[in-house]
Amino acid sequence: MSFPGADHPREYPDEPGHKFYAESMIREGVARYKLAALLVKDRDVLDVACGSGYGPEILAAAGARSVYAVDKDPEAIEYCEGHFKRSTVKYRVLDARRLAFVDESFDVVVNHGSLQYNEPEDQERVVRELMRVLRPNGVAVVSVNYNTYTGPDRTGAHPYHVWAYDSPGLAALLRKRFFFVAIIGQYHVPETIGFMMLSERAEERKTGLMTAGAGQTTLIGIAAKDPLALETARETLGPYVRGERVVDLSPTWRGAV
């Protein structure tokens, strides 16, 4: 997996002076995890590419039965273990292309913001592994940055991204392994984060959120093996993805939705 080295701006939420700290990244990342947290109560959860660990903390606080948080970077896992201590959360150093879990181990699998750092063949390997470890009635929540592409010379919109996504592109990637997929757009306006369900043919729709001047920052794929699992997830997330409601962005990031 072509994951960047230590100069990549990882998210360390409670250390504003840390060289990897980026407040805007934290705010948007917390909102994505809070959205995913609506699906995890009393369920076994895997967070792939967990980074600095605030995501697993949010998922556990939302009532997950268990959370495994994995990242291929030993420094990230060391940070997690030093800052977050919940009996329901376990951390491991693992490569997302080769997850050391038996088939159908988890009810919810989360992968936020790592696929765009990988070449297409590695993206497909990661998606294959997410599908393999997901239970038949489970859901995967996969997010990528929206259309922030860079080239080999790293002169594009993001210096580490090697791939760009639009809504049809993310849906096509997920459908290589999952039969049932829905795409959600994340939008950022000052002080608030909003979500809405997207058509795969129309990246943006004219809603109150859009006319307020929101910019689309992230695409979130909800993927399942079973149609009922996807429909249940859509119903649960429905009030949060119609452009009518925003995820709370309090000054502190800890805690559940």
C-alpha positions in Angstrom: 0.0 0.0 0.0 1.5 3.3 -1.0 0.8 5.0 2.3 2.8 8.2 3.0 5.5 8.5 5.6 5.8 10.5 8.7 5.4 13.8 6.9 1.7 13.1 6.1 -0.6 15.4 8.1 -2.2 12.8 10.4 -4.9 14.0 12.8 -3.9 14.3 16.5 -7.0 15.9 18.0 -5.9 16.8 21.5 -2.4 18.2 20.7 -2.9 21.5 18.8 0.9 22.0 18.8 1.6 18.6 17.2 3.1 18.9 13.8 0.3 16.7 12.4 -2.5 18.7 13.9 -5.0 20.2 11.6 -8.2 21.6 13.1 -10.3 21.5 9.9 -9.3 17.8 9.3 -10.4 17.0 12.9 -13.8 18.7 12.6 -14.7 16.9 9.3 -13.3 13.6 10.5 -15.2 13.7 13.8 -18.4 14.4 11.8 -17.8 11.3 9.6 -17.2 9.1 12.6 -20.3 10.4 14.4 -22.3 9.6 11.3 -20.9 6.0 11.3 -21.5 5.8 15.0 -25.2 5.8 14.4 -24.8 2.3 13.0 -22.7 0.6 15.7 -24.7 0.1 18.8 -24.3 -3.4 20.2 -22.3 -4.4 17.1 -18.7 -5.6 16.5 -16.8 -2.9 14.6 -13.5 -2.8 12.7 -11.9 0.6 12.0 -9.3 0.2 9.2 -6.6 2.9 8.9 -7.6 4.3 12.3 -4.9 6.9 12.4 -4.5 8.6 15.8 -7.5 6.9 17.4 -10.2 9.4 18.0 -12.5 7.5 15.6 -12.5 4.2 17.5 -13.1 6.3 20.7 -16.2 7.8 19.1 -17.4 4.4 17.9 -16.9 2.8 21.3 -18.6 5.7 23.1 -21.7 5.2 20.8 -22.2 1.7 22.2 -20.3 -0.6 20.0 -20.0 -4.1 21.5 -16.4 -4.2 20.5 -14.0 -2.2 18.3 -10.8 -3.4 16.6 -8.8 -0.5 15.4 -5.9 -1.2 12.9 -3.3 0.9 11.1 -0.2 -0.1 9.3 1.8 2.7 10.9 3.3 1.5 14.3 3.6 5.1 15.4 -0.1 5.7 15.0 -1.0 2.5 17.0 1.5 3.5 19.7 -0.2 6.9 20.0 -3.6 5.3 20.2 -2.6 2.9 23.0 -1.0 5.8 24.9 -4.0 8.1 24.7 -7.2 5.9 24.6 -7.9 3.2 27.0 -11.3 1.4 26.7 -11.8 -2.2 27.5 -14.0 -2.6 24.4 -11.2 -1.2 22.0 -8.2 -3.2 20.8 -5.4 -1.8 18.6 -3.3 -3.7 16.1 -0.7 -2.9 13.5 -2.1 -4.4 10.2 -2.0 -3.7 6.5 -5.4 -3.0 5.1 -4.7 -5.2 2.1 -4.2 -8.3 4.4 -6.4 -8.1 7.4 -5.6 -10.8 9.9 -9.2 -11.7 10.7 -11.3 -14.7 9.7 -14.1 -14.2 7.2 -17.3 -12.5 8.4 -15.9 -11.2 11.7 -17.6 -7.8 12.0 -21.0 -6.2 11.8 -19.7 -2.8 10.7 -16.4 -2.0 8.9 -15.2 1.6 8.8 -12.5 3.0 6.5 -12.2 6.8 6.5 -10.0 8.7 4.2 -7.2 6.3 3.3 -8.1 4.9 -0.2 -7.1 8.0 -2.1 -3.4 7.4 -1.0 -3.3 4.2 -3.0 -3.0 3.1 -6.6 -6.1 1.4 -8.1 -4.9 -2.2 -7.6 -4.3 -1.5 -3.9 -7.7 0.2 -3.5 -9.3 -2.9 -4.9 -7.4 -5.2 -2.5 -8.5 -3.1 0.5 -12.2 -3.1 -0.6 -11.9 -6.9 -1.1 -10.7 -7.3 2.5 -13.4 -5.0 3.8 -16.0 -7.2 2.1 -14.4 -10.5 3.3 -14.4 -9.6 7.0 -17.9 -8.2 6.9 -20.8 -10.3 8.1 -23.7 -11.1 5.7 -26.0 -8.5 7.3 -23.3 -6.0 8.0 -22.4 -2.6 6.5 -19.2 -1.0 5.4 -18.7 2.8 5.7 -16.0 4.0 3.4 -15.1 7.7 2.9 -12.7 9.4 0.4 -11.9 13.0 -0.4 -13.9 14.4 -3.2 -12.0 15.2 -6.4 -8.7 16.2 -4.8 -6.2 14.6 -7.2 -2.5 15.0 -7.5 -0.1 13.5 -10.0 3.3 11.8 -9.6 4.9 15.1 -9.1 2.5 15.9 -6.2 1.6 19.3 -7.6 -2.2 18.9 -7.5 -4.8 19.8 -4.9 -3.4 17.5 -2.3 0.3 16.5 -2.2 -0.3 12.9 -1.1 -3.4 11.8 -3.0 -2.7 9.6 -6.0 -6.3 9.1 -7.0 -9.5 11.2 -7.4 -13.1 10.3 -6.8 -16.5 11.5 -7.8 -19.8 9.8 -6.8 -19.9 7.3 -9.7 -16.3 6.5 -9.3 -16.6 5.6 -5.6 -19.8 3.6 -6.3 -18.1 1.6 -9.1 -15.1 0.8 -6.8 -17.3 -0.5 -4.0 -19.5 -2.5 -6.4 -16.6 -4.6 -7.5 -17.1 -6.4 -4.2 -20.4 -5.2 -2.7 -23.8 -5.7 -4.4 -25.6 -2.8 -2.7 -24.1 0.7 -2.4 -25.4 4.2 -1.5 -23.3 7.4 -1.7 -23.5 10.3 0.8 -21.9 13.7 0.3 -20.3 15.6 3.1 -20.5 19.4 2.9 -18.7 22.1 5.0 -20.0 25.5 5.7 -18.6 27.8 8.5 -19.1 26.1 11.9 -21.3 23.3 10.6 -20.9 20.0 8.7 -23.8 18.7 6.7 -24.5 15.4 4.8 -26.9 14.4 2.0 -27.6 11.4 0.0 -26.3 11.7 -3.6 -27.4 10.5 -6.9 -24.6 8.8 -8.7 -25.4 10.9 -11.8 -25.5 14.2 -10.0 -22.7 15.3 -7.7 -24.6 18.2 -6.2 -28.2 19.1 -5.9 -29.9 22.4 -5.2 -30.9 22.2 -1.6 -30.8 24.6 1.4 -27.4 23.2 2.2 -26.0 24.0 -1.2 -27.6 27.5 -1.5 -26.0 28.3 1.9 -22.7 28.1 0.0 -21.5 24.7 1.2 -18.5 23.1 -0.5 -18.4 19.3 -1.0 -15.4 17.9 0.8 -15.9 14.1 1.1 -17.8 11.2 -0.4 -19.0 8.4 2.0 -20.0 5.0 0.6 -22.4 2.8 2.5 -21.9 -0.7 1.2 -23.6 -4.0 2.0 -23.9 -7.6 0.8 -27.6 -7.7 1.6 -30.2 -5.3 0.4 -32.0 -5.2 3.8 -28.8 -4.3 5.5 -28.3 -1.3 3.2 -32.0 -0.2 3.5 -31.8 -0.4 7.3 -28.6 1.8 7.3 -30.3 4.3 5.0 -33.3 4.6 7.3 -31.0 5.0 10.3 -28.9 7.7 8.7 -31.9 9.3 6.9 -32.5 12.3 9.1 -28.8 13.2 8.8 -28.4 13.0 5.1 -31.2 15.1 3.6 -29.4 18.4 3.8 -31.8 19.4 6.5 -29.8 18.6 9.6 -26.1 19.0 10.6 -23.9 16.9 12.8 -23.2 18.7 16.1 -19.7 20.3 16.1 -19.1 21.1 19.7 -15.8 22.5 20.8 -14.8 19.1 22.2 -14.5 16.1 20.0 -14.8 13.4 22.6 -18.0 11.4 23.0 -20.8 9.9 21.0 -23.3 11.5 18.7 
